[in-house]
Amino acid sequence: MKKIEAFIRPEKLEEIKDVLKALNLNGMSIVQVMGCGNQSGWKEIVRGSEVDINFLPKIKIELVVQDNQLEDVIKNICEKAKTGDVGDGKIFISDISDAIRIRTGERGIDAIK
């Protein structure tokens, strides 16, 4: 199993949710976050002083998928999230050694289906 953490532009969330639903993925977490990277923010004047606003709003999507689903999920997220501009986001992938569905005690792949 693999855990996917995708940081995307907020306006791309609905498109990505739709494509993940079409792939029959039934579990994900979505969190509003603030972050910085190559996409520098902007400058504002606050109380007469210029202030750099470096942290920009992003959406973090977390989901766990079967190994054989990984490349398809990544490809679809990239296609929907890409604008070609700096700030499109990043995807991080981690190995998951086990998962447990608390209600039933199911483990592994059965717990994420």
Secondary structure, 3 states (H helix, E strand, C coil): CEEEEEEECHHHHHHHHHHHHHCCCCCCEEEEEEECCCCCCEEEEECCEEEEECCEEEEEEEEEECHHHHHHHHHHHHHHHCCCCCCCEEEEEEECCCCECCCCCCECHHHHC
